[in-house]
């Protein structure tokens, strides 16, 4: 191959890397708080309330301790959009740990940077890093746990197991799905060093057990109301399979290709460990048929599958810089195209509520029934009391822990609310019932929009943005 052609291929590869880097950065930047993604208002509102000394039974509906809510709420109290900036910074921190892990593996600086970029452009990684949710914090702690555990095993740094234990505790308290990785990490470490493995398991178990003992009643309420009722069997296996394929098909394809080329050179323990770590969240969603948050939880299998592909590319050990650059650029280009399509879909995943807010005349006595009550609790925080906002998904005016659907319907019929907000995303069947029946004769539509919506976070085909006002 002539020098001109070599330079041409390297120039093309460099162009692909530059596009991937720009896409990874730009797609994470989203400070438009008129467009609120799923649950962002809830986390922000509850965090601000807790910081101000208020009480909210977060453990009965949020899958985390109060720890990440303080951080998200505090960030949003500093300035609007602060929670998203925090998530972006945590996303950068996660990628920094990924880079350090690859350097620990013995990869060159060049390879580690490209490997980190390869993981950075995965769609679920971008989604977690751009939303003000506790997922960004949990993923940050998971990546940190992997780094410190890997440092402990590879570099014989026993002190790393203490940091790994603390990061594992942080992951679990940031989001309870960390529990799925705790036994896996403990098992892998125990295989390498029984003492360190026992220390890791004992310390994390003690912290988690203490937390559970102090919050047992709330956690049981969360388990029954959310895990058993809302999340379990929330979709078909086909729906789960479709999202998994949508996010992972480039990774599976590339993994298969490079596995064939590197089969005689690979370390089977590394391969099985990576696949082992990629499996828990997939297994959970398949067994429970849980579609909710799968698009975010795909960040964990994507992390370990992408890392395995990087390992296989390196083990291919091509001496040709052109061939190596072609492998990297081709892999990144395939994932980049898939990520672009998913992110283009994701940006429509929640309606722009700016028009709704502009049409509400509020005072301290206003009452609003909403499919997304935290939208208004967060918007009017400190101005209107939280008892003035009611939830179509959980109408509990007596605070007795029971959802009273009949009482809600009666309250609507009697004109018990000043405004009603419907988007057909959270309680689509009940909202359709309200729209189709004459129980809304006491209300008039003052704002209507039929936004172009994504099916990434929901399977609803006819979302709306409707604000009703009492006549």
Number of C-alpha atoms within 10 A of each C-alpha: 6 7 7 9 11 15 12 13 17 19 13 15 22 15 13 18 20 12 14 22 17 12 17 23 14 11 19 21 15 15 16 11 15 13 16 19 20 19 16 20 23 21 27 30 26 26 27 23 22 17 16 11 8 10 10 12 11 20 19 20 15 20 20 23 20 20 15 24 28 20 22 28 25 21 22 22 17 10 9 13 19 20 28 26 22 22 27 24 17 22 24 16 19 24 21 17 21 26 23 21 23 22 16 16 14 11 18 13 13 9 19 21 18 20 24 22 19 26 27 25 25 28 29 25 27 26 24 26 30 24 27 31 27 28 26 31 28 28 26 27 27 24 24 27 27 18 23 24 29 22 21 22 17 12 11 10 13 14 13 20 22 19 18 26 24 18 23 28 24 23 30 24 25 26 23 14 19 21 15 15 20 21 13 15 20 21 17 17 23 17 11 13 14 14 10 22 19 14 18 25 19 14 16 22 16 12 15 15 13 12 13 14 10 10 14 14 13 15 21 15 15 20 18 12 16 16 17 13 12 13 18 16 17 16 17 14 16 12 15 22 15 12 16 20 12 17 22 22 14 22 22 15 14 22 21 13 14 20 21 11 14 17 13 11 12 16 13 11 8 12 18 12 14 19 14 14 19 22 17 17 20 17 11 14 23 20 12 18 20 21 25 18 15 19 22 19 20 22 25 22 24 23 22 20 24 27 23 24 26 26 24 25 24 19 18 20 11 13 8 10 12 18 14 18 20 17 18 21 23 15 20 25 20 15 24 23 14 20 24 17 12 20 20 13 15 19 17 18 20 21 23 18 17 12 15 18 16 9 13 17 10 15 10 11 11 15 20 23 25 24 23 23 22 23 21 22 25 22 15 16 16 13 12 19 14 17 11 18 23 24 19 23 18 16 20 17 17 9 8 7 13 12 17 15 15 10 13 21 17 12 14 21 17 13 17 17 22 20 24 24 24 25 25 19 22 17 18 17 11 17 18 13 13 16 14 10 9 11 17 20 14 16 20 14 15 14 17 15 16 12 15 13 21 20 12 22 22 16 14 14 12 13 21 18 19 20 24 24 21 17 12
